[in-house]
Structures are given as C-alpha cells and as structure tokens.
C-alpha cells in the first residue's frame, strides 16, 4: 500500500486500498494501524478534510482495526 504523507497533528501518513477497503494510518506517535471497511468516500473525506485528526476521530475511528 502506498503511503501519502499528510499534514496533521495526529496523523503522519495515510494509505488506502480501494479493492479491500483497508486504510492504513501512521500516527505521529509512531503507531501504525490498519482499518477495515473504510469506503472510498470516507477515504476521500479524510484526505480532503481541513482537520484530518478530527475527521479520523469522527468518521474512521469506529471501524475495526489492527495494529501493525
């Protein structure tokens, strides 16, 4: 999965696989997590959000995830 660096207080980089609907997030704290069931609309919303951290906590954080 290709990771794209983002400007955020919380997030460092984001990657998305539309085929599997998996979103990978690298946090500034060093944790890396893989979220399942994330739609392409949710991914686009995250990438276009003025506050990626706020968007993540509101729309992505409820998805199942694993730490990788």
C-alpha positions in Angstrom: 0.0 0.0 0.0 1.4 3.4 -1.0 1.5 5.8 1.9 0.9 9.5 1.4 2.4 12.0 3.9 -0.2 14.3 5.4 0.0 17.5 7.4 -1.7 16.8 10.8 -1.1 17.0 14.5 -2.2 13.4 14.8 -1.5 11.6 11.5 1.8 11.3 9.7 0.8 9.3 6.6 -2.2 7.5 5.1 -2.6 4.7 2.6 -5.8 3.2 1.1 -6.6 0.1 -0.9 -10.0 0.5 -2.6 -10.2 -3.2 -3.5 -10.1 -4.4 0.1 -11.4 -1.1 1.6 -8.4 -1.0 4.0 -7.0 2.2 5.3 -3.5 2.3 6.8 -2.7 5.2 9.1 0.7 6.1 10.5 0.3 8.2 13.6 2.8 10.9 14.7 3.0 8.9 18.0 4.6 6.1 16.0 1.7 3.6 15.9 0.6 2.1 12.6 -2.9 0.8 12.2 -5.0 -0.9 9.5 -8.7 -0.1 9.4 -11.2 -2.3 7.6 -14.4 -1.5 5.8 -13.4 2.1 5.0 -15.3 3.3 1.9 -13.6 5.3 -0.8 -15.9 8.2 0.2 -14.6 8.1 3.8 -11.0 8.0 2.5 -11.6 11.0 0.2 -13.2 12.8 3.1 -10.2 12.2 5.2 -7.8 13.4 2.6 -9.8 16.5 1.9 -10.5 17.4 5.5 -9.1 20.6 6.9 -8.5 18.7 10.2 -7.6 15.2 9.4 -7.4 14.3 13.1 -10.9 15.5 13.7 -12.2 13.7 10.6 -10.5 10.5 11.7 -12.0 10.6 15.2 -15.5 11.3 13.8 -15.7 9.0 10.8 -12.9 6.4 10.8 -12.1 5.5 14.4 -15.3 3.3 14.7 -14.1 0.9 12.0 -12.5 -2.5 13.1 -8.7 -2.2 13.2 -5.4 -4.0 13.9 -2.1 -2.5 15.0 0.6 -3.5 12.5 
